[in-house]
Amino acid sequence: MNDIDHPQNPLTAYRSLDGHYETFLAELLEVFLAVKRCLRPNGYLVVNAANIRAGGSLTPLAWDIASAVRSHLAFRAATYLHWDIPPPLVSGDYCLVFQKAGVPTGAPG
């Protein structure tokens, strides 16, 4: 999803026209928080996300996701994915790596 002129909602398999970028990011964060609850202490979440070119503008989707998730999980790395032939709308494609905090020393496990 990009932040301009994109009414199709990717979280409904593009079947509905209620897409709104900020809402999309908030709903994605809810998905990642649900995954966080399933992670073991020190477990990792890896997200593949791309920055998107559309309509002469760039939507930093990967970086917006990283910004939202890093408020809840430690941001550990961003690995750039190099495409032999990049998709036309992709400005940069990344694997974003986050880690859940471990159990404090002496705490019950």
PyMOL commands that place a pseudoatom at each C-alpha (Angstrom):
pseudoatom trace, name=CA, resn=MET, resi=1, chain=A, elem=C, hetatm=0, pos=[0.000, 0.000, 0.000]
pseudoatom trace, name=CA, resn=ASN, resi=2, chain=A, elem=C, hetatm=0, pos=[1.187, 3.519, -0.666]
pseudoatom trace, name=CA, resn=ASP, resi=3, chain=A, elem=C, hetatm=0, pos=[0.154, 6.679, 1.141]
pseudoatom trace, name=CA, resn=ILE, resi=4, chain=A, elem=C, hetatm=0, pos=[-1.408, 8.363, -1.901]
pseudoatom trace, name=CA, resn=ASP, resi=5, chain=A, elem=C, hetatm=0, pos=[-4.473, 7.511, -3.969]
pseudoatom trace, name=CA, resn=HIS, resi=6, chain=A, elem=C, hetatm=0, pos=[-4.781, 3.875, -2.870]
pseudoatom trace, name=CA, resn=PRO, resi=7, chain=A, elem=C, hetatm=0, pos=[-8.320, 3.042, -1.694]
pseudoatom trace, name=CA, resn=GLN, resi=8, chain=A, elem=C, hetatm=0, pos=[-7.958, -0.759, -1.980]
pseudoatom trace, name=CA, resn=ASN, resi=9, chain=A, elem=C, hetatm=0, pos=[-7.357, -2.364, 1.394]
pseudoatom trace, name=CA, resn=PRO, resi=10, chain=A, elem=C, hetatm=0, pos=[-4.563, -4.979, 1.244]
pseudoatom trace, name=CA, resn=LEU, resi=11, chain=A, elem=C, hetatm=0, pos=[-5.715, -6.493, 4.555]
pseudoatom trace, name=CA, resn=THR, resi=12, chain=A, elem=C, hetatm=0, pos=[-8.996, -7.529, 2.892]
pseudoatom trace, name=CA, resn=ALA, resi=13, chain=A, elem=C, hetatm=0, pos=[-7.186, -9.032, -0.136]
pseudoatom trace, name=CA, resn=TYR, resi=14, chain=A, elem=C, hetatm=0, pos=[-7.994, -5.776, -1.993]
pseudoatom trace, name=CA, resn=ARG, resi=15, chain=A, elem=C, hetatm=0, pos=[-11.722, -6.631, -1.972]
pseudoatom trace, name=CA, resn=SER, resi=16, chain=A, elem=C, hetatm=0, pos=[-12.770, -3.446, -0.168]
pseudoatom trace, name=CA, resn=LEU, resi=17, chain=A, elem=C, hetatm=0, pos=[-12.180, 0.234, -0.898]
pseudoatom trace, name=CA, resn=ASP, resi=18, chain=A, elem=C, hetatm=0, pos=[-11.612, 1.334, 2.699]
pseudoatom trace, name=CA, resn=GLY, resi=19, chain=A, elem=C, hetatm=0, pos=[-7.827, 1.584, 2.510]
pseudoatom trace, name=CA, resn=HIS, resi=20, chain=A, elem=C, hetatm=0, pos=[-6.215, 4.406, 4.472]
pseudoatom trace, name=CA, resn=TYR, resi=21, chain=A, elem=C, hetatm=0, pos=[-2.446, 4.395, 4.936]
pseudoatom trace, name=CA, resn=GLU, resi=22, chain=A, elem=C, hetatm=0, pos=[-2.327, 5.359, 8.626]
pseudoatom trace, name=CA, resn=THR, resi=23, chain=A, elem=C, hetatm=0, pos=[-5.067, 2.833, 9.437]
pseudoatom trace, name=CA, resn=PHE, resi=24, chain=A, elem=C, hetatm=0, pos=[-3.194, 0.196, 7.423]
pseudoatom trace, name=CA, resn=LEU, resi=25, chain=A, elem=C, hetatm=0, pos=[-0.032, 0.815, 9.465]
pseudoatom trace, name=CA, resn=ALA, resi=26, chain=A, elem=C, hetatm=0, pos=[-1.955, 0.655, 12.740]
pseudoatom trace, name=CA, resn=GLU, resi=27, chain=A, elem=C, hetatm=0, pos=[-3.599, -2.628, 11.712]
pseudoatom trace, name=CA, resn=LEU, resi=28, chain=A, elem=C, hetatm=0, pos=[-0.246, -4.083, 10.628]
pseudoatom trace, name=CA, resn=LEU, resi=29, chain=A, elem=C, hetatm=0, pos=[1.166, -3.133, 14.021]
pseudoatom trace, name=CA, resn=GLU, resi=30, chain=A, elem=C, hetatm=0, pos=[-1.670, -5.063, 15.685]
pseudoatom trace, name=CA, resn=VAL, resi=31, chain=A, elem=C, hetatm=0, pos=[-0.675, -8.131, 13.640]
pseudoatom trace, name=CA, resn=PHE, resi=32, chain=A, elem=C, hetatm=0, pos=[2.973, -7.772, 14.706]
pseudoatom trace, name=CA, resn=LEU, resi=33, chain=A, elem=C, hetatm=0, pos=[1.961, -7.301, 18.358]
pseudoatom trace, name=CA, resn=ALA, resi=34, chain=A, elem=C, hetatm=0, pos=[-0.018, -10.560, 18.156]
pseudoatom trace, name=CA, resn=VAL, resi=35, chain=A, elem=C, hetatm=0, pos=[3.124, -12.262, 16.822]
pseudoatom trace, name=CA, resn=LYS, resi=36, chain=A, elem=C, hetatm=0, pos=[5.148, -10.677, 19.635]
pseudoatom trace, name=CA, resn=ARG, resi=37, chain=A, elem=C, hetatm=0, pos=[2.904, -12.363, 22.192]
pseudoatom trace, name=CA, resn=CYS, resi=38, chain=A, elem=C, hetatm=0, pos=[3.810, -15.736, 20.626]
pseudoatom trace, name=CA, resn=LEU, resi=39, chain=A, elem=C, hetatm=0, pos=[7.565, -15.107, 20.608]
pseudoatom trace, name=CA, resn=ARG, resi=40, chain=A, elem=C, hetatm=0, pos=[9.811, -16.629, 23.226]
pseudoatom trace, name=CA, resn=PRO, resi=41, chain=A, elem=C, hetatm=0, pos=[12.042, -14.257, 25.212]
pseudoatom trace, name=CA, resn=ASN, resi=42, chain=A, elem=C, hetatm=0, pos=[14.870, -13.171, 22.891]
pseudoatom trace, name=CA, resn=GLY, resi=43, chain=A, elem=C, hetatm=0, pos=[12.855, -14.497, 19.921]
pseudoatom trace, name=CA, resn=TYR, resi=44, chain=A, elem=C, hetatm=0, pos=[12.981, -12.778, 16.544]
pseudoatom trace, name=CA, resn=LEU, resi=45, chain=A, elem=C, hetatm=0, pos=[10.398, -11.308, 14.215]
pseudoatom trace, name=CA, resn=VAL, resi=46, chain=A, elem=C, hetatm=0, pos=[11.517, -10.814, 10.599]
pseudoatom trace, name=CA, resn=VAL, resi=47, chain=A, elem=C, hetatm=0, pos=[9.350, -8.657, 8.358]
pseudoatom trace, name=CA, resn=ASN, resi=48, chain=A, elem=C, hetatm=0, pos=[9.777, -8.302, 4.594]
pseudoatom trace, name=CA, resn=ALA, resi=49, chain=A, elem=C, hetatm=0, pos=[8.649, -4.833, 3.521]
pseudoatom trace, name=CA, resn=ALA, resi=50, chain=A, elem=C, hetatm=0, pos=[9.370, -2.533, 0.612]
pseudoatom trace, name=CA, resn=ASN, resi=51, chain=A, elem=C, hetatm=0, pos=[9.392, 1.181, 0.059]
pseudoatom trace, name=CA, resn=ILE, resi=52, chain=A, elem=C, hetatm=0, pos=[6.959, 1.884, -2.780]
pseudoatom trace, name=CA, resn=ARG, resi=53, chain=A, elem=C, hetatm=0, pos=[7.065, 4.254, -5.762]
pseudoatom trace, name=CA, resn=ALA, resi=54, chain=A, elem=C, hetatm=0, pos=[3.666, 5.371, -7.057]
pseudoatom trace, name=CA, resn=GLY, resi=55, chain=A, elem=C, hetatm=0, pos=[2.331, 8.415, -8.809]
pseudoatom trace, name=CA, resn=GLY, resi=56, chain=A, elem=C, hetatm=0, pos=[5.688, 10.207, -8.777]
pseudoatom trace, name=CA, resn=SER, resi=57, chain=A, elem=C, hetatm=0, pos=[5.934, 9.855, -5.010]
pseudoatom trace, name=CA, resn=LEU, resi=58, chain=A, elem=C, hetatm=0, pos=[7.778, 7.544, -2.633]
pseudoatom trace, name=CA, resn=THR, resi=59, chain=A, elem=C, hetatm=0, pos=[6.043, 5.859, 0.294]
pseudoatom trace, name=CA, resn=PRO, resi=60, chain=A, elem=C, hetatm=0, pos=[8.601, 4.715, 2.899]
pseudoatom trace, name=CA, resn=LEU, resi=61, chain=A, elem=C, hetatm=0, pos=[6.478, 1.706, 3.900]
pseudoatom trace, name=CA, resn=ALA, resi=62, chain=A, elem=C, hetatm=0, pos=[9.441, -0.348, 5.138]
pseudoatom trace, name=CA, resn=TRP, resi=63, chain=A, elem=C, hetatm=0, pos=[10.679, 2.504, 7.303]
pseudoatom trace, name=CA, resn=ASP, resi=64, chain=A, elem=C, hetatm=0, pos=[7.175, 3.331, 8.568]
pseudoatom trace, name=CA, resn=ILE, resi=65, chain=A, elem=C, hetatm=0, pos=[6.740, -0.305, 9.623]
pseudoatom trace, name=CA, resn=ALA, resi=66, chain=A, elem=C, hetatm=0, pos=[10.168, -0.273, 11.295]
pseudoatom trace, name=CA, resn=SER, resi=67, chain=A, elem=C, hetatm=0, pos=[9.272, 2.905, 13.166]
pseudoatom trace, name=CA, resn=ALA, resi=68, chain=A, elem=C, hetatm=0, pos=[5.987, 1.466, 14.447]
pseudoatom trace, name=CA, resn=VAL, resi=69, chain=A, elem=C, hetatm=0, pos=[7.333, -1.953, 15.448]
pseudoatom trace, name=CA, resn=ARG, resi=70, chain=A, elem=C, hetatm=0, pos=[10.507, -0.679, 17.121]
pseudoatom trace, name=CA, resn=SER, resi=71, chain=A, elem=C, hetatm=0, pos=[8.351, 0.931, 19.787]
pseudoatom trace, name=CA, resn=HIS, resi=72, chain=A, elem=C, hetatm=0, pos=[7.528, -2.630, 20.916]
pseudoatom trace, name=CA, resn=LEU, resi=73, chain=A, elem=C, hetatm=0, pos=[10.470, -4.804, 19.845]
pseudoatom trace, name=CA, resn=ALA, resi=74, chain=A, elem=C, hetatm=0, pos=[14.178, -4.028, 19.608]
pseudoatom trace, name=CA, resn=PHE, resi=75, chain=A, elem=C, hetatm=0, pos=[15.211, -3.206, 16.033]
pseudoatom trace, name=CA, resn=ARG, resi=76, chain=A, elem=C, hetatm=0, pos=[18.254, -5.376, 15.244]
pseudoatom trace, name=CA, resn=ALA, resi=77, chain=A, elem=C, hetatm=0, pos=[18.915, -5.144, 11.491]
pseudoatom trace, name=CA, resn=ALA, resi=78, chain=A, elem=C, hetatm=0, pos=[17.698, -4.193, 8.046]
pseudoatom trace, name=CA, resn=THR, resi=79, chain=A, elem=C, hetatm=0, pos=[18.938, -6.396, 5.223]
pseudoatom trace, name=CA, resn=TYR, resi=80, chain=A, elem=C, hetatm=0, pos=[18.540, -4.984, 1.727]
pseudoatom trace, name=CA, resn=LEU, resi=81, chain=A, elem=C, hetatm=0, pos=[17.166, -7.494, -0.783]
pseudoatom trace, name=CA, resn=HIS, resi=82, chain=A, elem=C, hetatm=0, pos=[18.769, -7.071, -4.181]
pseudoatom trace, name=CA, resn=TRP, resi=83, chain=A, elem=C, hetatm=0, pos=[16.545, -8.082, -7.077]
pseudoatom trace, name=CA, resn=ASP, resi=84, chain=A, elem=C, hetatm=0, pos=[18.064, -9.060, -10.442]
pseudoatom trace, name=CA, resn=ILE, resi=85, chain=A, elem=C, hetatm=0, pos=[15.052, -7.321, -11.996]
pseudoatom trace, name=CA, resn=PRO, resi=86, chain=A, elem=C, hetatm=0, pos=[13.349, -5.174, -9.359]
pseudoatom trace, name=CA, resn=PRO, resi=87, chain=A, elem=C, hetatm=0, pos=[9.557, -4.881, -9.456]
pseudoatom trace, name=CA, resn=PRO, resi=88, chain=A, elem=C, hetatm=0, pos=[8.672, -1.520, -11.030]
pseudoatom trace, name=CA, resn=LEU, resi=89, chain=A, elem=C, hetatm=0, pos=[6.976, -0.043, -7.951]
pseudoatom trace, name=CA, resn=VAL, resi=90, chain=A, elem=C, hetatm=0, pos=[9.616, -1.143, -5.426]
pseudoatom trace, name=CA, resn=SER, resi=91, chain=A, elem=C, hetatm=0, pos=[12.149, 1.494, -4.397]
pseudoatom trace, name=CA, resn=GLY, resi=92, chain=A, elem=C, hetatm=0, pos=[13.886, -0.722, -1.847]
pseudoatom trace, name=CA, resn=ASP, resi=93, chain=A, elem=C, hetatm=0, pos=[13.013, -4.133, -0.414]
pseudoatom trace, name=CA, resn=TYR, resi=94, chain=A, elem=C, hetatm=0, pos=[14.169, -5.139, 3.072]
pseudoatom trace, name=CA, resn=CYS, resi=95, chain=A, elem=C, hetatm=0, pos=[14.068, -7.842, 5.714]
pseudoatom trace, name=CA, resn=LEU, resi=96, chain=A, elem=C, hetatm=0, pos=[13.592, -5.966, 8.982]
pseudoatom trace, name=CA, resn=VAL, resi=97, chain=A, elem=C, hetatm=0, pos=[14.760, -7.893, 12.050]
pseudoatom trace, name=CA, resn=PHE, resi=98, chain=A, elem=C, hetatm=0, pos=[13.279, -7.258, 15.506]
pseudoatom trace, name=CA, resn=GLN, resi=99, chain=A, elem=C, hetatm=0, pos=[13.877, -9.036, 18.809]
pseudoatom trace, name=CA, resn=LYS, resi=100, chain=A, elem=C, hetatm=0, pos=[11.697, -9.523, 21.858]
pseudoatom trace, name=CA, resn=ALA, resi=101, chain=A, elem=C, hetatm=0, pos=[13.313, -8.692, 25.186]
pseudoatom trace, name=CA, resn=GLY, resi=102, chain=A, elem=C, hetatm=0, pos=[14.588, -11.602, 27.228]
pseudoatom trace, name=CA, resn=VAL, resi=103, chain=A, elem=C, hetatm=0, pos=[13.546, -12.644, 30.700]
pseudoatom trace, name=CA, resn=PRO, resi=104, chain=A, elem=C, hetatm=0, pos=[15.373, -10.502, 33.287]
pseudoatom trace, name=CA, resn=THR, resi=105, chain=A, elem=C, hetatm=0, pos=[18.031, -12.334, 35.304]
pseudoatom trace, name=CA, resn=GLY, resi=106, chain=A, elem=C, hetatm=0, pos=[16.520, -13.963, 38.377]
pseudoatom trace, name=CA, resn=ALA, resi=107, chain=A, elem=C, hetatm=0, pos=[12.952, -13.680, 37.080]
pseudoatom trace, name=CA, resn=PRO, resi=108, chain=A, elem=C, hetatm=0, pos=[10.820, -16.791, 36.840]
pseudoatom trace, name=CA, resn=GLY, resi=109, chain=A, elem=C, hetatm=0, pos=[11.030, -18.212, 33.304]
for i in range(1, 109): cmd.bond("trace and resi %d" % i, "trace and resi %d" % (i + 1))
show_as sticks, trace
zoom trace
